[in-house]
Amino acid sequence: MQIGTVELGKEPAVIVALNGENLKENLEKARRLRIDLVEARLDLLTEITPETIREFLDTVADFGFYAVSTLRPAWEGGEFKGEDPERLKLFEVIVKHPATGAVDVELRSSLLPEVASMVREERKKLIVSYHDFEKTPSESEIEEILGKCREAGADIVKVAFMGKSQEDAARVCCVLSKFNHPKIFMVMGEVGSFTRVVGFSFGSLLTYTFFGKPVAPGQIEAERLIKLLSNLYPSYRKKREKFFSEEFFQLI
């Protein structure tokens, strides 16, 4: 599985969520930390127009990154409050931009079929996502959600559930390990933070991180996340040893 030129699945891969704030500074930091992809949180832009979206994605491309582009609506934890026709027109800009390697669309969005068609036409990757900020569903409910995402045409299925206990996190890892389809998953909240590191051992393709302020509960700051991954996955560390000193990899 590839997003842009980034190959996923052989070793851990990190994606950093960025908005328009300090964009160039954060892209430079992402490049220095050898982060793999950018999540373009376009719903978090101060002003959301075709022009501001193009400018954001142009800048991402200037720094050599591909983006997983997201225009998350307020009803699924994002900040976009416009109506569907406006959102669809913005997706047309997003999908066609060369920096967009994948587009993240919610399973529950009425626009999913139309956006999926756009993504196919542009030969990009479609991530169909589902977020529950209140709970972790039962095993059968998780399986049903995963099946619906796959049936919707997802190249990659992404699920994120709020964890209230270690049992929640363990249940998600067990169910997802048996789901034979490209996937990204995490358990949100403090009890699920470890899934953002060990998820790769259960088949997850990406882990999300941040600079400054997290965009989801339980996210691990970028530099600390990279240190954790480097200490747990030898192949990940080996590819980064020539870029960082031995001191960098030490955990505090």
N, C-alpha and C positions, 0 to 999 in steps of 0.2 A: 504494500500500500504506500502510495506517495501523495504528498500534498506539495504542489509545485515540484521542486527538485529534492525535497526532503523525504528520505525513505523512513518509513515507520515500521516498527515491529521487531527489529533485530536487537535493539537496545533501548534504554529509556530515552525519551525525547521530552523537551520542556517547551512550553508555550507561555509567553508573558502577555497578560491583558493590558492594553494601553488605550488611553483616550487622548484627547488633544492637548492635555496639560504636560508641559515640558517634553513634548514629543521627541524632538531631535536629541535632547540630552538622554532620554530614556532609551531611544534606539541605539545610541552610541554605547550605553551601558549594556544593553542586550547583546550587542555585537562583541563587546569585550568579554562578557561572561559565556560566550559561545552558546547562547540560547538558540533554539532551532526555529521557532516560528513566533509570529505575533498574532495575538487575538485582537483584531480591530474592533473595539467596542464602540461602534459608530453611534449607538444610542446614547452614549455618554458625552458626545460632543456638545459644546455650549450652544451651537447653532447647527441644526441638521438640515442641510440642503445638498443638492447634487454637487455644487461647487465645493463645499467644505469636505464632503466625502471624497471627491477626486483629489483634493489637496492633501488630505490625510493619507490616502493610499499611495499617492505619488511620493510622499516623503518616506513611507515604509519601503517602497521600491528603491528609492535613492540609497537607502542603507543596506540594500541587498537581501531583504527579507520577503518571504511570502506570508500572506495573511489568511487566517481563518476569520472571515468577515461576519460580523454579528450585528443585527439591528434588533436587540431584544426588547419586546414590548413590556409595558408596566405590569401586565397581568401575569407575566412569568419572570418577575424579578428584575426587569430592565427599567430603562428610563424613557423609552419611546412611547409617546402618548397620542400620536396621530392615528388617523383612520386607515383602514386597509388599502384603499386606492392610493393614498400618499405613500404608504409603506411599499407597495408593489412598484411604484415608479422609482423609488430609491433603490430597491433591489435590482432593477434593471441596470442602474449605474454601477452598483456594487459588483454584480456578477460579471459584467463585461470588463472590469478593470484588470489589467495584467497582473497586478500585485495580489489579487484574490486567488488563492489556490483552492480554497474550500469555502463553502457558505454554510452557516449554522442556522437552521430553521426549526422552530418548535413543532413537535408532533401535533399539538393542539391548534396550530395556526390554520385558519381557513385558506391561507395563501400557499400552503405547502405544495399542492400539485402544480400550481403555476410557477413557483420558484424552482421546483425540481426540474421542470421542463427547461427553464432558462439555463440552469446549471448543466444539464445534459448537453444542451446545444453548444455551450461554451467549453465543454469537456473539462469542467472543473469537478471537484468532489462535493458531494452532498452529505452534510452531517445533520441527521434528524435527532433532535434533543428533547429531553423531558426532565423537568426540574420539579422537585417537591421540597419546598422550604419548611414544611411542617413536620414531616415524618418519613420513616422508611417503610414502604409497603411490605406486605407479606410476600413470601416466596412466589406464590401463584400470581399475585398482582404484578410483581416485577417481571415474571416471565411473559405475562400478557402485554405489558408495556414494550418489552424488547421485541416481541413478535410484531406488534403494530408498527414500530419504527422500521423494522426490516421490510415489512410489507409495503410501507410507504415509499420504498425505493432508496433507502439510506445506503450510501457507500460505507458510512461509519455511523454506528448508533452511539449516542452519548446520553448517559443518565447520571443524575446527581440527586441524592436523597439526603434529607436531614437525619442525622443519627442522634439517638437519645441514649444509646447504650452500646457497649462493645458487641453485644449480640447482633445489633442492627448492622454494624460494620462487617462482622463475620458472615452474616447472611448474604449481604450484597456480594462480597468476594466469592462466596461459594456458588451463588447463582450465576454470576458473570463468568466464572471460570468454565462453566459448562455451555455457555452461549457461543456457538461456533459461527461468529460473524465479526468483522472488524468493529472494535468498540473502544470507547473511552468512558471511564466511570470513576466516581469518587463519592465518598460519604462526607457530607458537609458537617461542620461543627467540630468542636474540640475532640470528641471521641473518635471522629473519623479522619483526623488529619493524617494518620499513618497510611491510610489508603492512597494518599497522594504520592507516597514513596514506594510502597510495596505493590501497588496496583499492577505494575508491569509484570510481576510474577504470576498474576492471574489473567494476563492477556490484554491489559489496557495499553493503548497506543501512545497516549499523551498525558502529561500532568500540567496543570495550570498554576501559574505563579503571578507575582505582582512586584512592583516597586512602590514603596511609600505606603499606600493604603490598600488593603485587600478588597477585592470586588465580590468575594463570596466567603461565607463563614468557614473557617478552618484552613484557609490557604496558608502556605508556608512561603515566607519571603524568599526572593529569587536566589540570593547568594547562599543562604542557609540550605535551601532545597538542593542546590547543585552539590554542596558539600555532603549532604546526606546521601544523595544518589551515588556520588563518587566513592563513598565508603562502603556502600552495599553492593554496587555493581562494578566489578573489576573492568569489564570492557568499556563501560562509560568513562571510568577514571583514566584508563590508558590513553584514550583519544584526546584527553584534555591535559595530560601531564606536561606536554611541551608548551602549553600556553600559561600554566600557573606554577607558582613555586610550591614546594612541599608544604610550606606553612599555610598556604591557602586551604588545603584539604583538611586541616585540623579542625575538629569540632569543638566548640566552646560549651 
